[in-house]
Structures are given as C-alpha cells and as structure tokens.
C-alpha cells in the first residue's frame, strides 16, 4: 500500500518529491548496511565457534592423553 502511494506521489511531482526521494535513499542505504552487518556478524560467529570447538577438541585430547598415562 505504501509503495503504491509513494509511486503515485513521485509521479505527481509534488512539493515533497525531494524529501521522499532522500528518505527512500536513506532506507535503501540502511537496508544495504543491515545486510552487510548481518554478513559480518555471521563471519564473527563462525570464527568464534571454530575457536571454541578447536579449544574443546584440545581439551579432549589432553584429557585422553592424561588418562592414558
């Protein structure tokens, strides 16, 4: 509904055209930044998981080595 209304207003060339276009541009940039931030967060979460799992595996190996001795 808002998309249609916005399209009609932009086609009508009203006094708020510039403000509407600026706001749409900001919305697009925020959406783009959000996607980039989600990607960066995902990378950090994978790095954290890899680090924790490798530490856990080292602890298991140490435990098994101590148990064998």
N, C-alpha and C positions, 0 to 999 in steps of 0.2 A: 504494500500500500504506500509506504513512504517512498519507495523507488519510483513508482508511477507519479506520485505527487511532485517529487523532485524533478523528474523528467519534464513534466508539464511546465513547471516554473522556469526551468532553464530554457526551454523552447520559447517561452513567453517573453524572455528578455526583460525581467522585472528589475527594480532598483536593488534587489538583494542578490542578483546574479553573482557578483564578485565574492560576496561573503559566503554564499552557498558553495561556490567552486573551491574557495580556500578551505572551507570546512571538510568538503569531500576529499580534498588533497590530504589534509591532516589525518582523516580517518584511514585513508589508504596507507599513509606512512606508518601510522600506529599499527595497522594490521600487519604490514611488512615487518616492522620491528618485533612484533609479537612472535611471528613465525621464526625469525632469526633467533630470538631469545629462547624459544622452545627448543630449537636445534642445539644451541649452546648448552642449555640445561641438560638435554639428553646426553650429550657428549660427556659432560661432567659426571653425570650419574653412572654412565658406563665405566668411566675411569675409576670412580670410587668403588664400584662393585668389583672390578678387576683387581684392584689393590687389596680390598678386604678378602676376596676369595683366595688370592695368592698368599696372603698372610695366614689365612686359615689352613691352607694346604701345608705351609711351612710348619705350623704348629703341630699338625697331624704327623708329619714326617718326623719331627723332633720327638714327639711322644712315642712313636713307633720305634725309633732308634733307641731311646732311653729304656723302653720296655724290653727290647731285645738284649740289651747289655745287662 
